[in-house]
Amino acid sequence: MKYELFSIGRLTIHGYGVMIGLGFICAVALGMFRAKRNGLSTDDVAGIAIWAVVAGFIGAKLLFVLVEFKAFLAAPLSVLGSTGFVAYGGILAGAAAAWLYSKKHRQNFLGWFDLLAPSLALAQGFGRLGCFMAGCCYGAVTNSVLGIVFPEGGMAPAGVRLWPTQLFSAGGDFVIAAILLATYHKLPHKGDGGALYLLLYAVGRFIVEFFRSDERGAVGVLSTSQFISIFIFAAAVGLLLYNRRKKPKTKE
């Protein structure tokens, strides 16, 4: 893990930002490659990506503000800085923006969701690698050989062995991307791929949250993300069941 990669004059390049940028580039490249391969417009991939990223950034920050509202009231600028995001806020806001784009351009939203879900999982995987480099979203103290000791200068407590929850999440995201790529042409209905992404991500996020120890809000005995995961899981199952009532998709 490395918080600051290098500096050019007063400009400091951080590992978190590099991973976010790399994830975006890889996600868009994968989306364009698959769109072209399936006879779809690469311009729409770029359009959806821009809409989703802008909305996702705002949504992730807004949900973080809600989760850390007391801290926001005490020091607004510290909460509104370049760190502090909740992934589910980004997913929900990004999906809403993609739906609006699809509606505006008369595109099939569920079809695009299926196609771009692997790209979304891939981008999230790189994002979690960025979290690892910055030390945010860190795990609880552990004596396990899997534990990681973070150095000074990051957001994680230094000098103690912690669960590498960022790497757990990144690995899970990359596995989800691989599953979605492998099953894209095998799932019978439009929307199945997107629903599968939501289902797998919700389960993985719910489990990883048990190993985390950073401040991230809570709803009863559950973390905020675990609470949201329950509804995301239910929505994914509902979409899969609803799709069973439709005719199988045809090749476009």
N, C-alpha and C positions, 0 to 999 in steps of 0.2 A: 504494500500500500504506500502511496506517495501523494501527499496533499498538493504540494506545489511541484510541477514538473521542471519548469525553468522560467527565467525572467529575461525580458528584452527591454532594457531601460526601466521605466516605471510599470511596464506591462508584465504581469505575472500570469503564466499559463497554469491553470489548475487541472489536475487529473479528472475531477468530476466533470468539468465542462468539456474536456476532450472526449470523454466516453459518451456524453450525451450527444455531442456533434457526430461522433463516429457512428453511434447507434442510429441516428436520423438518416445519415447518408446510406448506411447499409440497408435500412428498412425501405427507403425509397427505391434504391437500386433493385432490391429483391422484388418489390411491388411492380416496378416497371418491367422487369424481366418476365415476370409471371403474367402480367397483363398482355404484353406483346405476344407471349407464347399462346395465350388463350384468345387472341384476336380482339383484345379490348384496347381502349385508348390510354396511352401513357400520359397524355395531358391531364386526364381525369385523375390519375394517380397523384400527380403533382398538385393538382387543385385540392383534392381531398386531404393530402398530407399537410398542406399549408393551413387549411381551415382547421384541421384537427389539432395540429401542433399549437397554434395560437390559442384556440379555445381550451386545449388540454392544459397548457401552462397556466392560464387564468383560473381554470377550474381546480387544478391541484393546489394552487396558492390560496384560493378562497376557502377550500375545505380545511386547509392547514390553519387558516385564521380562525375558522369556527372551532376547530379542535383545541387550539391554543388561544381562545378568546381572552382569557384573563391576562395572559402574557402580552397579547396584542394591545389591550387597554393600557397596560403598564408601560410598554415601550413599543409603539407601533412600527417604528422604523426598523427595529431589530427583527420583527416578525416578517416584514415586507421585504427583507433583503434577498440575496440570490440563493439562500439556502432555506429549506423548510417547505416541503411539498408533501401532499398525500396522493399516492398513486391513483386511488379510486376516484378522486375528484377529477384527475386528468382523463381517466378512462371514460367516465360518464359525460364530461363536457366535450371531449373529443368525439365520442360517438354521436352526441347530439349535433355537433357541427358537421360531421360527415353525413348525417341524415338530412340536414338542411341543404347541404351541397347537392346531394343526390336528388332531393325533391326539386330544387331550383333548376337543375340540368336534366330533369326527367330520366334519372338513372335508377336502377334497381339497387336499393340500399343493402338488402340482405346479400345480394350477389357480390357486391363490393366488400361487404363485411367478411364474407367467406374468403375472398381472395387476399385481403389485406391483413387478416387476423395473424398469420405467421409473421408478417412484418412488424406488427404491433408487439408481439411477444419477443421478437428479436431485439427491437429497440429497448424494451423494458429490461432485457438481459444485460445489454450494454449499460443501461442506466444504473442497474444494481452494481455493476463493476465500478462505476463512478462513485456510488455510495461507499463501496469498500475502500476506494482510494482516499475519499474524504473522511471516512470514519463515521459517517452518519448511519442511522438505522442499525445500530450495533446490537449485539446479543448480550445475554446475561453472562455473568461470571461462571466459569466452568473449569473443572480439572481434566476434562477430556483431552486426548491427544489431538483432537480436531480443533481445539481452541487456538485463537490467534491473539498475540500480544501487539497492541497498536503503539506506535511511538508518540512522542509529544508532538503537538502542532495540529492534530486533527480534532475531530469532534467526539471521538470515542475516548473513554477513560484510558489513560496510558499506563503501561506497566503491569496490567492484570490480564489474565487469560480469559478471552471472551468467545462465545459461540460466533462463528463467522456467518451470521444470518444473511449478510449481503451476498455471499457466495452461494448459500443455499438457494436464495431467491433467483440469482442469476442462472444457476444450473437448472433450476426448475423452469425458468422462462425459455431457455434454449431447448429443453426437452419438449416443452409445449409447442414451440415453433416447429420442431422436427415432426411431432405427431400430426400437426395440422397440415404440414406439407405432404406427409405420407397418405393422409386420408382425404385430401381435397376432392379427388375424383371418385372416391368410394362412397361418400356420404350422399344419400338419395335426395335430399331436399335443400333448396336454397335457405340459408340461415342456419343449417346444421353445423357448419364449420365455425361460425361466429358463436353459436351457443356452446359448442364444445370448448372453445377458447375460454369463454366466461366460466364455464363449469370447472375446468381444470385449474384456472387461475384462482378461483374462489377457494377451492379445496387446498391448493398449495399455500395460498396466503394465510388461510385460517391456521394451518399447521405451523408455519414458520413463526407466526406471531407468538406462539408459546415460548419460543427461544429468545425473543427480543427483550431488551431492557431499557430502551430509550424512551423518553417522554413522548407519547403519541395519543393521549386521550383514552378514555374508557367509557363504556356503557355497561354499568353493573360490573359483573365479573369478566366481561369480554373487553378486548381493546376495540377502539372505534372501527378498525379495519376488519376485525373478526365479526363485529355486528353487521357491517355492510356486506361482508362475504355471504352471510346467511341469505340475504335478499337477492344478491347476485346469483347465487347457486339456485335459488328457487325460480328466478326468472329464466335462467338457462334451461332448467328442467322443463319449465312451462313451455318455452319455445320449442324444445325438442318434441314434446308431447303434441303441441299444436301442429307442428309440421307433419306428424304422422297421419294427420287427417287430410293432407294435401296430396296431389299427384306428384310422383317423382319428377325432379327437374329434367329438362331436356338440354342437349348440347346446343350452345349458341354459336 
